[in-house]
Amino acid sequence: MPVFPQTTGLSSDDYLTKWAVAGLKRLGLTSPAYQERLAKELMVIKQMGFSDYFLIVGDIVAYTKSRAT
């Protein structure tokens, strides 16, 4: 599986967590229920070894959104 290239010095798991938490905050979803659900989802993603996959797909989505007119 490909590895998500980054220069942050964080592991892919930590970077995905940081990105996901920031996304919840950006959407205003800060209640404990959302935080707990995100923690569970991230745990499954990390256990399966798919953090890099989610980061790559997220990067592709962000790029396509930035290019849409």
N, C-alpha and C positions, 0 to 999 in steps of 0.2 A: 504494500500500500504506500502511496506517495506520502512524503512528509511536508507539512506546511512550512514554507520558509518564513522565518521571522528574525528580527534583530533585537527583540525585547529582553532576551536572556531568560525568559520564563519557559517552563515546559509547555507543551501543547495543551495539557490538561489545565494548567493554571491560566493560560492565555484564553482558552475557551470559557472558563469560569468567569474571568474578568470581563470578557466580551458579552456574555449572557447576562451578567448582573447589570452591566451598563445598559443593555437593551431594555431590561425590565424597568430600570429607573427612567429611561427616556420615554417609555410608554406610560409612566405613572403607576405601574403595578408594583407597589411596595408593601402590600399587606403580607402578613406572615404566611397566609395560605399560598400565595404566589412564590414566596421565597422557599417554602418547603417543597412545593412541586418542582421548582427549578433544581433544587438540591437532589431530589430523587432522579430526575431526568439526567442530570449531569453524572450522577453515580453510575447509571446504566451505561451511558455513552463511554465513560472512562473504563469501566470494567470490560467492555467489549473491544476496547482499543480503537475507537472511532473518532477520537478528538480531532486528529488531523483531517479526517474526511469531512467533518462538520465545518472546520475552519476553511477548508478549500472550497466547499460548496457555498459557504457564507461569503467568501471573498468573490466568487463568481457572481453571486446575486448582487452584491454591493456594486461591482463593476458594471453590470448590465443596467442597474438602476441609475448609475451616474451617467451612462451613455444614452439613456432614453430621452426622447424629446417630446 
